[in-house]
Structures are given as C-alpha cells and as structure tokens.
Amino acid sequence: MAELPHHRRLDGLRLAHETLAALGARRRRAAGPRAAVTEASARITPSRNQLFLAYLQIGLTSFGGVNAWARRFFVEKKGWLSEQEYAEALGIGQVLPGANALNTAIGIGTRFHGATGALACAAGLFAGPMILLAAVASLYDSYGQLPLVRAILTGIAAAAAGMVMGTAMKMATKLRPSLPLWAIGLTALAMAVLRVPMPYVLLALAPLGLLAAWHETR
C-alpha cells in the first residue's frame, strides 16, 4: 500500500480521533453524569516534554513490542489514557498504512497537543533506538552469527511475542467487547494465521466493525 504524506496522515489521524472522541463522549453520557464528572476530574493531560520522554523510554525498553509497552505506560502506569482510549488509538494505528507503532504514537500525540504533540511522540519513539542501532549495527556484523547471540535474539523475539499476546488478552478482558466484536476479532486472528493479505482483511472486517460499534452506541 502506498505511503501517505506526513501532513495527510496527521489530518487523517486528527479526524479519526475527533470522531472516536465524539463516540466516547456519547458512551459517557449514556453511563450517566456522575461517571462523566469522575472521569473528567481524574484525567491528566501530559505536556509535550512528558510525551517525548515517555516515548523515549518506551523506545529504549520495548524489545519488539512497542504498543504493548506503550499501553502499560499510558494506561496502567500514568493513567493518561483509559483502556478504551488506548484501544481506539491502537486500532487507528493498525488500519492506516505505515508502521503501526508510529501511527499509534502520532495518534496519541495528536490527541493531547495536535501536530506538535505528534512530533514529540514520534521524535521520542525514534531518538533512542536510532542511537542504539548505530552503535549495535557494527557489533552485530562481527558477532551476530555467534550461537549465543542468535539464541539471545531468539529468546527476545519469543518474549516480545508473548508480551503482545498478554497485552491483547488484558485489553480484551478489561474492555469486555460484545459477542459481535469478539467474532470480528477472532475472524481477524484466523485470517492472520492463514496469511490473508491485510487489504482483504480490512475490506472484509472494517465495515462489520464499524457497524458493530455503531450498534453499541445506540
């Protein structure tokens, strides 16, 4: 799929997040005024520097599982986003072209501070790994084929895969999706196992997901 220009990606993410924010507000109104007041009073808006440092830390510590670490940081550790808000940002990042971790970071930054917040998150995400990559690349050329090094990298990859699966289970448990959404998610998982191309997955399941989400907000 063709890569979108950066300014168009920001515009698309902003529009998508505004739409999802409106849906979230509708859910909160349906839950009652007391729930809305409690959530609003507990919400903390991080600064641009905090967003940069957050993604700098995430980028330096997330071995193969950026989104899993980002969820733990933003939802569990800092409480800057609710489980639902992070799921929305992650969902948008997954369906747009490009790296989903970068898309999610841009979406989170846009949610808090617009384009400057998006740049802060993106810069933090890449600053640390780029410096480390430059240092490690030369060492890998010399030692990457050693059995011990290959075993360590294989172990890291397995741990990252397990962390992603664990994060998915946590999100599914806390969000408590309805049966139609469970069916859509399991169908997407089956299509991934069968290696169905992503454009076909989106064309088949995105309309069903939108219809199910719309039905839940009625």
RARA-V898572 format. One line per field, one symbol per residue. ss: DSSP state (A for helix, B for strand, O for the rest). phi: phi as a letter, one per 30 degrees, with the letter a starting at -180 (. if undefined). psi: psi as a letter, one per 20 degrees, with the letter a starting at -180 (. if undefined). A space follows every 50 residues. Layout:
BEGIN
ss->???
phi->???
psi->???
END
This chain:
BEGIN
ss->OOOOOAAAAAAAAAAAAAAAAAAAAAAAAAAOAAAAAAAAAAOOOOOAAA AAAAAAAAAAAOOOOAAAAAAAAAAAAOOOOOAAAAAAAAAAAAAOOOOA AAAAAAAAAAAAAAAAAAAAAAAAAAAAAAAAAAAAAAAAAAAOOOAAAA AAAAAAAAAAAAAAAAAAAAAAAAAOOOAAAAAAAAAAAAAAAOOOOAAA AAAAAAAAAAAAAAAAAO
phi->.dddeddddddddddddddddddddddddddjdddddddddddccddddd ddddddddddccdibeddddddddcddcidbdeddddddddddddddjdd ddeddddddddcbidddddddddddcddedddddddedddecbdcdeddd dddddddddddddddddddddddddhdddededdddddddddddideeed ddddcedddddddddddd
psi->qqpqqghhgggggggghgghhggghgghhhiqhghgggghhippoqrhhh gghghggghiinnimghghgghghggghkhqrggghhggggghhiqqaph ggggggggghhgkbhhhghgggghhigghgghghhhghhhhhihiqgggh hghghgggggghgggggghgghghhmqrghhgggghghgghghilpqghh gghhhghhgggggghhi.
END
